[in-house]
Amino acid sequence: MSEVYPQSELTIWTHYSRAAALFAVDPAGLHGVVLRSRPGPVRDCWLAQLHELLPVDSPWRRMPVQVGDERLLGGLDLSATLRSGRPVAERGLLAECHGGVLLVAMAERLEVESAVRLGAVMDRGVVVLERGGLSRRLPARLGIVALDEGIDDETVPTALADRCAIHLNLEQIPVSELGPPVSDREAVAAARVRLGDVRIGAELIEVLCRAAIAFGIESLRPAILSIRVARSAAALAGRCEVSEADIAVAAQLVFGSRATALPETQEDQLPEPESEPERGESAPESQHSQPGDDDFDSTENPAPQALDDRVLEATRAAIPPQLLQQLRYPDPGRSAVRSSARSAARRRPARRGRRVGTRPGDPASGARLNLVETLRVAAPWQRVRRARSEATGNTGNAAVRLRREDFRVNRYQQRAATTTVFAVDASGSAALHRLAEAKGAVELLLAESYQRRDQVALVSFRGLRADLLLAPTRSLVRAKRSLAELPGGGGTPLAAGIRLALDVALGILRKGETPVVILLTDGRANVALDGKGDRQQADRDAHEAARELLVQGITTLLVDTSPRPRPAAQQLAASLGAGYLALPHADAERLTGAARSVLTEQRARCAV
């Protein structure tokens, strides 16, 4: 039986193919795989390999993104119930998939409510059906493959992604690198039998937990799931004891795409000069000798620190390049989202948006009647109501007897539009410090907002006042024209600019939409709110206005337009609770990515 080696000794495709084998060993125990890839031959090849490794009679189902609760969880068989006059249950998709794998198509668009229901079944292994006069517990131990086809700002809901052990990104794998599976169905079946006897030492569990902490993973689930992946790796390799190689593979597959921070370097941990040459000589050996049996299967316990370092290095090698770049240069604004803006993130009009279920209601109020759900609720009561009607002498020929409490109306959800409010410092200092470049950067951000069909607004402040040059709009032409006509020069009424941006943002909130403020300034105020040229008072006014923006919980990003980072702008960002980005160190791509990350974080928080 071949050893399970770290990714550094394998091609990326071989590593991902082995991940399919590990998942096939214990789909229900590992819960699931998040597979980020557009439809194409690479994804089809990975899914085909996974399917071939599962038992022949294992269920293999596909779940559409707009699946209803009746199809997902099961419920009342309406026709059978009406025929028999008693509740008749119908199994849902999850119960049908017991012992197999469920493919969730377009998982990035999955409603949070559906993701929560999937998560509950993944945790319990059963479908608890309490609806329509039914009370059932149906077994549903299954694995899930969440097919993430989204663009950059679309991700699988956290309720589902956090429960899936393995996260893979197939987008950068060329078709030419595809190869045969690394295991066969018989080997996986033998590993499945062996899995119950696989043991893992407490010291290896501690190593995995320390690695999760080092990479900034706060949830406990990934650490628990990494233990299960390590046990599957040992079983697939023909062993009953988890080795260092197994935990390295587990850390790569579970922690690599979840990392939110990079661990300290060895130099930070061991600053003594005399230890650096020794570590520098030993590091290459540890990296290149990992696949050797002498290293992984040694009967001697490795030094805890050395083992930790090896697992951390293996995990770092598995971090996707884009994520690694973000961790080295953290995206601003990730901590700037405030919960008070969440309530305005979604609107639920009675007759617009995406249908997300039903609720008791009166169709006369303007809500749309859901006839099927109404009949489903009324069906179990037909025999009782018919008997009561006959007992009171109220005999009629009504096929179905309905009551007011039976009525079910549709619930709709409409994602609120996001409006990006650009507040641009057009004062003399900003004009001196690359106002033209700031305009170019804002134009790129305007185009990004236009592509997402979001709205934009433009606030300018210079001289003695702030002006709303562009009210919230989707017109890219109007936005660019207003930006091109933006004059420069004069004093810096920073407080007035922040106050006006706040007023615009509050107006957006009152309409039930989500504002995001991007403030471009060097942070040096010299015009107070009363119009006087008092630098100290102007600075106090600016920080007071910034705190008002913070209290309202409005997501903010401050872009420092000065030639080099200045304490004034950094202190203002702290008062705003905003992300901070220095423009001289950011090209247009990075600035656009920073704004996108702020909007993505806002959408993710609003979906909670």
C-alpha positions as CSV (number, residue, x, y, z in Angstrom):
1,M,0.0,0.0,0.0
2,S,1.5,3.3,-1.0
3,E,2.2,6.0,1.7
4,V,0.3,9.2,1.9
5,Y,2.8,11.9,1.2
6,P,2.6,15.7,1.7
7,Q,1.6,17.8,-1.2
8,S,5.2,19.1,-1.7
9,E,6.2,15.7,-3.2
10,L,3.1,15.3,-5.4
11,T,1.6,17.1,-8.3
12,I,-1.4,19.2,-7.3
13,W,-3.8,16.9,-9.2
14,T,-2.4,13.8,-7.5
15,H,-2.9,15.5,-4.2
16,Y,-6.5,16.4,-5.0
17,S,-7.1,12.9,-6.4
18,R,-5.9,11.5,-3.1
19,A,-8.3,13.8,-1.3
20,A,-11.2,12.2,-3.3
21,A,-10.0,8.8,-2.0
22,L,-9.8,10.0,1.6
23,F,-13.3,11.4,1.3
24,A,-14.6,8.2,-0.2
25,V,-13.3,6.3,2.8
26,D,-15.6,8.1,5.2
27,P,-18.0,10.5,3.5
28,A,-20.3,10.9,6.5
29,G,-17.5,11.3,9.0
30,L,-15.7,14.0,6.9
31,H,-19.1,15.6,6.2
32,G,-18.2,17.1,2.9
33,V,-15.9,18.7,0.3
34,V,-16.1,22.3,-0.9
35,L,-15.0,22.0,-4.5
36,R,-14.3,25.5,-6.0
37,S,-14.4,25.1,-9.8
38,R,-16.4,26.2,-12.8
39,P,-18.1,23.4,-14.8
40,G,-15.5,21.7,-17.0
41,P,-13.4,18.6,-17.6
42,V,-11.3,19.1,-14.5
43,R,-14.3,19.1,-12.2
44,D,-15.9,16.3,-14.1
45,C,-12.8,14.2,-13.8
46,W,-12.6,14.7,-10.0
47,L,-16.2,13.9,-9.5
48,A,-16.0,10.8,-11.7
49,Q,-13.0,9.6,-9.7
50,L,-14.9,10.1,-6.5
51,H,-17.9,8.3,-7.8
52,E,-15.8,5.3,-8.9
53,L,-14.4,5.0,-5.4
54,L,-17.7,4.7,-3.7
55,P,-19.6,1.5,-3.2
56,V,-21.5,0.4,-6.3
57,D,-24.9,0.7,-4.6
58,S,-24.1,4.0,-2.9
59,P,-26.7,6.8,-3.5
60,W,-25.4,9.6,-5.7
61,R,-27.8,12.5,-5.9
62,R,-27.7,16.1,-7.1
63,M,-29.5,18.9,-5.2
64,P,-30.6,22.0,-7.1
65,V,-29.9,25.3,-5.5
66,Q,-33.6,26.3,-5.3
67,V,-34.8,23.1,-3.7
68,G,-37.8,23.4,-1.4
69,D,-38.0,22.0,2.1
70,E,-40.5,19.3,1.0
71,R,-38.0,17.9,-1.5
72,L,-35.0,18.4,0.8
73,L,-36.3,17.1,4.1
74,G,-39.4,15.3,3.1
75,G,-43.0,16.0,4.2
76,L,-46.5,15.1,3.5
77,D,-47.4,13.1,0.4
78,L,-50.3,15.2,-0.5
79,S,-52.0,12.9,-3.0
80,A,-51.6,9.8,-0.8
81,T,-52.8,11.8,2.3
82,L,-55.9,13.0,0.5
83,R,-56.7,9.5,-0.7
84,S,-56.3,7.8,2.6
85,G,-57.5,10.6,4.9
86,R,-54.5,10.2,7.2
87,P,-50.9,11.7,7.1
88,V,-48.6,9.8,4.7
89,A,-44.9,10.7,4.8
90,E,-42.7,11.2,1.8
91,R,-38.9,10.9,2.0
92,G,-36.8,13.8,1.1
93,L,-33.6,14.1,-0.8
94,L,-31.4,13.8,2.3
95,A,-33.0,10.6,3.5
96,E,-32.8,9.2,0.0
97,C,-29.1,9.9,0.0
98,H,-28.4,8.0,3.3
99,G,-25.1,6.2,2.9
100,G,-24.1,8.1,-0.2
101,V,-23.0,11.5,-1.5
102,L,-25.1,14.5,-2.2
103,L,-23.9,17.1,-4.8
104,V,-25.0,20.6,-4.1
105,A,-25.0,22.5,-7.3
106,M,-24.2,26.3,-7.3
107,A,-23.6,26.1,-3.5
108,E,-22.4,29.7,-3.4
109,R,-26.0,30.7,-4.1
110,L,-27.5,28.4,-1.5
111,E,-29.9,30.2,0.8
112,V,-28.6,30.5,4.4
113,E,-31.8,28.7,5.6
114,S,-31.1,25.7,3.4
115,A,-27.4,25.6,4.5
116,V,-28.5,25.6,8.1
117,R,-30.8,22.6,7.5
118,L,-28.0,20.8,5.7
119,G,-25.7,21.5,8.6
120,A,-28.1,20.1,11.1
121,V,-28.5,16.9,9.2
122,M,-24.7,16.6,8.8
123,D,-24.3,17.0,12.6
124,R,-27.0,14.6,13.6
125,G,-27.0,12.0,10.8
126,V,-30.8,12.0,10.9
127,V,-33.6,14.1,9.4
128,V,-36.0,15.2,12.1
129,L,-39.4,15.7,10.3
130,E,-41.9,17.7,12.4
131,R,-44.3,19.3,10.0
132,G,-47.7,18.7,8.4
133,G,-49.0,16.5,11.2
134,L,-45.9,14.2,10.8
135,S,-43.3,13.2,13.4
136,R,-40.5,11.2,11.9
137,R,-36.7,10.6,12.4
138,L,-35.2,9.3,9.2
139,P,-31.5,8.2,8.9
140,A,-29.4,10.5,6.7
141,R,-25.7,9.8,7.2
142,L,-24.2,11.2,4.0
143,G,-21.4,13.2,2.6
144,I,-21.8,16.4,0.7
145,V,-19.9,17.9,-2.2
146,A,-20.6,21.6,-2.4
147,L,-19.9,22.8,-5.9
148,D,-18.7,26.4,-5.6
149,E,-19.0,28.0,-9.0
150,G,-18.9,31.6,-7.7
151,I,-16.9,34.6,-8.7
152,D,-14.6,36.3,-6.1
153,D,-17.4,37.8,-4.0
154,E,-19.5,34.7,-3.9
155,T,-18.7,31.9,-1.3
156,V,-20.5,28.9,0.1
157,P,-22.5,29.8,3.2
158,T,-20.5,29.5,6.4
159,A,-23.0,27.1,8.0
160,L,-22.2,24.6,5.3
161,A,-18.5,25.4,4.5
162,D,-17.4,25.1,8.1
163,R,-18.8,21.6,8.4
164,C,-17.0,20.3,5.2
165,A,-13.6,18.8,6.1
166,I,-11.9,19.3,2.7
167,H,-11.7,22.5,0.7
168,L,-10.2,22.2,-2.8
169,N,-9.7,24.7,-5.6
170,L,-9.5,23.2,-9.1
171,E,-9.6,26.5,-11.0
172,Q,-5.9,26.7,-11.7
173,I,-5.4,23.0,-12.7
174,P,-4.8,22.5,-16.5
175,V,-6.4,19.7,-18.3
176,S,-3.0,18.4,-19.3
177,E,-2.2,17.6,-15.6
178,L,-5.2,15.3,-15.2
179,G,-4.3,11.7,-14.4
180,P,-5.7,8.4,-13.2
181,P,-7.0,7.9,-9.6
182,V,-4.4,7.2,-7.0
183,S,-6.6,4.4,-5.4
184,D,-9.2,1.9,-6.5
185,R,-12.5,0.9,-5.1
186,E,-11.1,-2.2,-3.5
187,A,-8.4,-0.3,-1.6
188,V,-10.9,2.3,-0.4
189,A,-13.3,-0.4,0.7
190,A,-10.5,-2.1,2.7
191,A,-9.7,1.2,4.3
192,R,-13.3,1.8,5.2
193,V,-13.3,-1.5,7.1
194,R,-10.0,-0.7,8.7
195,L,-11.0,2.8,9.8
196,G,-12.6,1.7,13.0
197,D,-9.3,0.3,14.3
198,V,-7.2,3.3,13.5
199,R,-5.7,5.1,16.5
200,I,-4.2,8.6,16.8
201,G,-1.9,9.6,19.7
202,A,-2.7,12.5,21.9
203,E,0.5,14.3,20.9
204,L,-0.5,14.3,17.2
205,I,-4.0,15.7,18.1
206,E,-2.2,18.5,20.0
207,V,-0.1,19.2,16.9
208,L,-3.2,19.5,14.7
209,C,-4.8,21.8,17.3
210,R,-1.7,24.0,17.5
211,A,-1.6,24.2,13.7
212,A,-5.2,25.3,13.6
213,I,-4.5,28.1,16.1
214,A,-1.3,29.1,14.3
215,F,-3.3,29.7,11.1
216,G,-5.9,31.7,12.8
217,I,-8.7,29.2,12.5
218,E,-11.2,30.0,15.3
219,S,-13.8,27.3,14.8
220,L,-13.3,24.0,16.5
221,R,-14.8,22.0,13.7
222,P,-11.7,22.1,11.4
223,A,-9.5,20.7,14.1
224,I,-11.9,17.8,14.8
225,L,-12.3,17.2,11.1
226,S,-8.6,17.1,10.6
227,I,-8.3,14.2,13.0
228,R,-10.8,12.3,11.0
229,V,-9.0,13.0,7.7
230,A,-5.7,11.8,9.4
231,R,-7.4,8.6,10.4
232,S,-8.7,8.1,6.9
233,A,-5.2,8.7,5.5
234,A,-3.8,6.1,7.8
235,A,-6.5,3.6,6.9
236,L,-5.9,4.2,3.2
237,A,-2.2,3.6,3.7
238,G,-2.9,0.2,5.4
239,R,-2.0,1.3,8.9
240,C,-3.8,1.2,12.2
241,E,-1.8,4.1,13.7
242,V,-1.8,7.7,12.5
243,S,1.7,8.9,11.5
244,E,3.3,12.3,10.9
245,A,2.6,11.9,7.2
246,D,-1.1,11.5,7.8
247,I,-1.4,14.6,10.0
248,A,0.6,16.6,7.4
249,V,-1.9,15.6,4.7
250,A,-4.9,16.4,7.0
251,A,-3.5,19.8,7.9
252,Q,-3.0,20.6,4.2
253,L,-6.5,19.6,3.1
254,V,-8.4,21.0,6.1
255,F,-6.4,24.1,7.1
256,G,-4.9,25.3,3.8
257,S,-7.9,27.1,2.4
258,R,-9.2,28.2,5.8
259,A,-6.2,30.1,7.0
260,T,-6.8,33.6,8.2
261,A,-3.3,34.3,9.5
262,L,0.3,33.0,8.9
263,P,2.2,31.5,11.8
264,E,5.3,33.2,13.2
265,T,8.5,32.5,11.4
266,Q,11.2,30.3,13.0
267,E,13.3,33.4,13.4
268,D,10.5,35.1,15.4
269,Q,10.2,32.0,17.6
270,L,13.9,31.4,18.2
271,P,15.7,34.7,18.0
272,E,19.0,33.5,19.5
273,P,21.8,34.1,16.9
274,E,23.6,30.8,17.7
275,S,20.5,28.7,16.8
276,E,19.9,30.3,13.4
277,P,22.7,28.5,11.4
278,E,21.7,25.2,12.9
279,R,18.0,25.7,12.0
280,G,19.0,27.0,8.6
281,E,20.9,23.8,7.9
282,S,18.2,21.5,9.2
283,A,15.2,23.2,7.5
284,P,16.0,22.0,3.9
285,E,16.5,18.4,5.2
286,S,13.1,18.4,6.9
287,Q,11.4,19.8,3.9
288,H,12.9,17.4,1.3
289,S,13.0,14.3,3.4
290,Q,9.3,14.2,4.5
291,P,8.3,11.4,2.2
292,G,10.9,9.1,3.5
293,D,9.8,6.2,5.7
294,D,12.7,6.9,8.1
295,D,11.2,10.2,8.9
296,F,7.4,9.5,9.0
297,D,7.4,6.0,10.4
298,S,10.2,6.2,12.9
299,T,9.5,4.5,16.2
300,E,11.0,7.4,18.0
301,N,8.8,10.3,18.9
302,P,9.8,13.4,16.9
303,A,10.6,16.5,18.9
304,P,7.3,18.4,19.4
305,Q,8.6,21.7,18.0
306,A,10.2,20.0,14.9
307,L,6.9,18.2,14.2
308,D,4.9,21.4,14.6
309,D,7.2,23.1,12.2
310,R,6.9,20.4,9.6
311,V,3.1,20.4,9.8
312,L,3.0,24.2,9.5
313,E,5.3,24.2,6.5
314,A,3.2,21.5,4.8
315,T,0.1,23.5,5.5
316,R,1.6,26.7,4.2
317,A,2.5,25.0,1.0
318,A,-1.1,24.1,0.5
319,I,-2.5,27.6,0.9
320,P,-3.8,28.9,-2.4
321,P,-1.5,31.6,-3.9
322,Q,-4.2,34.4,-3.8
323,L,-5.0,33.6,-0.1
324,L,-1.3,33.5,0.8
325,Q,-0.9,36.9,-0.7
326,Q,-3.9,38.2,1.3
327,L,-2.4,36.8,4.5
328,R,1.0,38.4,3.9
329,Y,-0.7,41.7,3.1
330,P,-4.0,41.6,5.0
331,D,-7.0,42.9,3.3
332,P,-8.4,46.0,5.0
333,G,-11.9,46.3,6.4
334,R,-12.3,42.7,7.5
335,S,-13.0,43.9,11.1
336,A,-14.8,47.1,10.1
337,V,-18.2,45.6,9.6
338,R,-20.6,46.4,12.4
339,S,-23.7,44.5,13.3
340,S,-26.1,47.4,13.4
341,A,-26.1,47.6,9.6
342,R,-27.2,44.0,9.2
343,S,-30.8,44.7,9.9
344,A,-31.0,46.8,6.7
345,A,-29.1,44.3,4.6
346,R,-32.2,42.4,3.5
347,R,-35.7,43.4,2.7
348,R,-38.6,41.0,2.6
349,P,-41.3,42.5,0.4
350,A,-44.6,40.6,0.1
351,R,-44.5,39.9,-3.6
352,R,-40.9,40.5,-4.8
353,G,-37.6,38.7,-4.7
354,R,-36.6,35.1,-4.3
355,R,-39.1,32.7,-2.6
356,V,-37.6,31.3,0.6
357,G,-40.5,29.4,2.1
358,T,-44.0,30.0,3.4
359,R,-45.6,31.4,6.5
360,P,-49.1,31.6,8.0
361,G,-50.9,34.6,6.6
362,D,-53.9,36.1,5.0
363,P,-53.9,36.4,1.2
364,A,-56.3,39.3,1.5
365,S,-53.4,41.4,2.9
366,G,-51.7,41.3,-0.5
367,A,-49.4,38.4,0.2
368,R,-49.3,35.6,-2.5
369,L,-51.2,32.4,-1.5
370,N,-49.2,29.2,-1.7
371,L,-52.0,26.7,-2.6
372,V,-49.9,23.5,-2.4
373,E,-48.7,24.4,1.1
374,T,-52.2,25.4,2.2
375,L,-53.6,22.0,1.1
376,R,-50.7,20.2,2.7
377,V,-51.5,21.8,6.0
378,A,-55.2,21.2,5.7
379,A,-55.0,17.6,4.5
380,P,-54.5,15.8,7.8
381,W,-57.6,17.5,9.3
382,Q,-60.0,16.6,6.5
383,R,-61.5,13.5,8.2
384,V,-61.9,15.3,11.5
385,R,-63.5,18.3,9.9
386,R,-65.8,16.2,7.8
387,A,-67.0,14.3,10.8
388,R,-67.7,17.5,12.7
389,S,-69.6,18.9,9.8
390,E,-71.8,15.8,9.6
391,A,-72.3,15.9,13.4
392,T,-73.6,19.5,13.2
393,G,-75.8,18.8,10.2
394,N,-73.6,21.0,8.0
395,T,-73.3,18.6,5.1
396,G,-71.8,20.0,1.9
397,N,-70.1,18.8,-1.2
398,A,-66.8,20.6,-0.6
399,A,-63.9,18.3,-1.6
400,V,-61.5,20.1,0.8
401,R,-62.5,21.9,4.0
402,L,-60.2,24.9,4.7
403,R,-59.9,27.1,7.7
404,R,-58.3,30.5,8.1
405,E,-55.4,29.0,10.0
406,D,-54.6,26.7,7.0
407,F,-53.6,29.5,4.7
408,R,-49.9,29.7,3.8
409,V,-48.4,32.6,1.9
410,N,-45.1,32.8,0.2
411,R,-42.1,34.4,1.9
412,Y,-39.8,36.4,-0.4
413,Q,-36.3,37.6,0.1
414,Q,-34.7,40.4,-1.9
415,R,-31.0,41.1,-1.3
416,A,-30.7,44.8,-0.6
417,A,-28.5,46.7,-3.0
418,T,-25.1,47.9,-1.8
419,T,-24.3,51.5,-2.3
420,T,-20.6,52.5,-2.2
421,V,-20.2,56.1,-1.0
422,F,-16.9,57.6,-2.3
423,A,-15.8,60.5,-0.1
424,V,-12.8,62.2,-2.0
425,D,-10.5,64.7,-0.4
426,A,-10.1,67.3,-3.2
427,S,-8.2,69.8,-1.0
428,G,-4.8,71.4,-1.9
429,S,-2.8,68.8,0.0
430,A,-4.6,65.9,-1.6
431,A,-4.3,67.5,-5.1
432,L,-0.6,67.9,-4.4
433,H,-0.4,64.2,-3.3
434,R,-1.7,62.5,-6.4
435,L,-5.3,63.4,-6.7
436,A,-5.2,62.3,-10.3
437,E,-4.2,58.8,-9.2
438,A,-7.0,58.8,-6.6
439,K,-9.4,59.6,-9.4
440,G,-8.1,56.8,-11.5
441,A,-8.5,54.3,-8.6
442,V,-12.0,55.5,-7.9
443,E,-12.9,55.0,-11.6
444,L,-11.9,51.4,-11.3
445,L,-13.9,51.0,-8.2
446,L,-16.9,52.6,-9.9
447,A,-16.6,50.0,-12.7
448,E,-16.5,47.2,-10.2
449,S,-19.7,48.6,-8.5
450,Y,-21.4,48.9,-11.9
451,Q,-20.6,45.3,-12.8
452,R,-22.2,44.1,-9.5
453,R,-25.2,46.3,-10.3
454,D,-24.6,48.2,-7.1
455,Q,-25.1,51.9,-6.7
456,V,-22.4,54.5,-6.2
457,A,-22.5,58.0,-4.7
458,L,-19.7,60.6,-4.7
459,V,-18.9,63.2,-2.0
460,S,-16.2,65.8,-2.5
461,F,-14.8,68.1,0.2
462,R,-12.5,71.1,-0.3
463,G,-12.2,74.7,0.6
464,L,-14.8,75.4,3.3
465,R,-17.5,72.8,2.6
466,A,-18.4,69.3,1.4
467,D,-20.6,68.7,-1.7
468,L,-22.7,65.8,-2.9
469,L,-21.5,65.6,-6.5
470,L,-23.4,62.4,-7.3
471,A,-26.5,61.1,-5.5
472,P,-26.7,57.3,-5.3
473,T,-27.0,56.0,-8.9
474,R,-26.2,53.0,-11.2
475,S,-25.2,55.3,-14.1
476,L,-21.5,54.7,-14.7
477,V,-21.4,57.6,-17.2
478,R,-22.8,60.1,-14.7
479,A,-20.3,58.9,-12.1
480,K,-17.3,59.2,-14.3
481,R,-18.4,62.6,-15.5
482,S,-18.7,63.8,-11.9
483,L,-15.3,62.4,-11.1
484,A,-13.7,64.0,-14.2
485,E,-15.1,67.4,-13.2
486,L,-13.8,67.1,-9.6
487,P,-11.8,70.2,-8.9
488,G,-8.8,70.3,-6.6
489,G,-7.3,72.8,-4.3
490,G,-8.2,74.8,-1.1
491,G,-8.5,73.8,2.5
492,T,-9.4,70.4,4.0
493,P,-12.8,70.4,5.7
494,L,-12.4,66.8,6.6
495,A,-15.1,66.8,9.3
496,A,-17.6,68.2,6.9
497,G,-16.8,65.5,4.3
498,I,-17.2,62.7,6.9
499,R,-20.5,64.3,8.1
500,L,-21.9,64.5,4.6
501,A,-20.8,60.9,3.8
502,L,-22.5,59.8,7.0
503,D,-25.7,61.6,6.0
504,V,-25.7,59.9,2.6
505,A,-25.1,56.5,4.2
506,L,-27.9,57.0,6.8
507,G,-30.3,57.9,3.9
508,I,-29.3,54.6,2.2
509,L,-29.9,52.7,5.4
510,R,-33.3,54.2,5.8
511,K,-34.3,52.8,2.4
512,G,-33.3,49.3,3.7
513,E,-30.1,49.2,1.6
514,T,-26.5,48.6,2.7
515,P,-24.0,51.5,2.5
516,V,-20.2,51.2,2.4
517,V,-18.0,54.3,2.7
518,I,-14.6,54.6,1.0
519,L,-12.8,57.7,2.2
520,L,-9.8,58.9,0.1
521,T,-7.8,61.4,2.1
522,D,-4.4,62.1,3.6
523,G,-6.1,62.6,7.0
524,R,-4.8,66.1,7.6
525,A,-7.7,68.5,8.4
526,N,-7.2,72.2,8.6
527,V,-10.8,73.6,8.3
528,A,-13.1,73.2,11.3
529,L,-16.8,72.6,11.1
530,D,-17.4,76.3,11.8
531,G,-15.3,77.2,8.7
532,K,-12.3,78.6,10.6
533,G,-8.8,77.6,9.7
534,D,-7.9,76.0,13.1
535,R,-5.9,72.8,12.6
536,Q,-6.3,71.5,16.1
537,Q,-10.1,72.1,16.2
538,A,-10.4,70.8,12.6
539,D,-8.6,67.6,13.7
540,R,-10.9,67.2,16.8
541,D,-14.0,67.8,14.6
542,A,-12.8,65.2,12.1
543,H,-12.3,62.5,14.8
544,E,-15.7,63.3,16.4
545,A,-17.4,62.9,13.0
546,A,-15.4,59.7,12.5
547,R,-16.7,58.3,15.8
548,E,-20.3,59.1,14.8
549,L,-19.8,57.1,11.6
550,L,-18.4,54.3,13.8
551,V,-21.3,54.3,16.1
552,Q,-23.7,53.9,13.2
553,G,-22.0,50.6,12.3
554,I,-21.3,51.6,8.7
555,T,-18.5,49.7,6.9
556,T,-15.7,52.0,6.0
557,L,-12.4,51.8,4.2
558,L,-9.8,54.7,4.5
559,V,-7.4,55.0,1.6
560,D,-4.4,57.1,2.5
561,T,-3.5,59.3,-0.6
562,S,-0.3,60.8,0.8
563,P,3.1,59.8,-0.7
564,R,3.9,57.7,2.4
565,P,1.8,56.4,5.2
566,R,1.0,59.1,7.8
567,P,0.0,58.8,11.4
568,A,-2.8,61.3,10.9
569,A,-4.6,59.0,8.4
570,Q,-3.9,55.9,10.5
571,Q,-5.3,57.5,13.6
572,L,-8.4,58.7,11.7
573,A,-8.9,55.1,10.4
574,A,-8.8,53.9,14.1
575,S,-11.5,56.5,15.0
576,L,-13.6,55.3,12.1
577,G,-13.1,51.6,13.0
578,A,-12.1,51.4,9.3
579,G,-9.8,49.3,7.2
580,Y,-6.6,51.2,6.2
581,L,-4.9,51.1,2.8
582,A,-1.9,53.2,1.8
583,L,-2.3,54.2,-1.9
584,P,1.4,54.4,-2.7
585,H,1.8,50.7,-1.8
586,A,-1.3,49.6,-3.8
587,D,-1.7,49.3,-7.5
588,A,-5.2,49.5,-9.0
589,E,-5.6,45.8,-8.7
590,R,-5.0,45.8,-5.0
591,L,-7.2,48.8,-4.3
592,T,-10.0,47.2,-6.3
593,G,-9.5,44.0,-4.4
594,A,-9.5,45.8,-1.1
595,A,-12.9,47.4,-1.8
596,R,-14.2,44.1,-3.1
597,S,-13.1,42.3,0.1
598,V,-15.0,45.0,2.2
599,L,-18.2,44.4,0.2
600,T,-17.8,40.7,0.3
601,E,-17.4,40.7,4.1
602,Q,-20.4,42.9,4.4
603,R,-22.5,40.5,2.3
604,A,-21.3,37.5,4.3
605,R,-22.1,39.2,7.6
606,C,-25.5,40.2,6.4
607,A,-26.3,36.6,5.4
608,V,-25.8,35.4,9.0
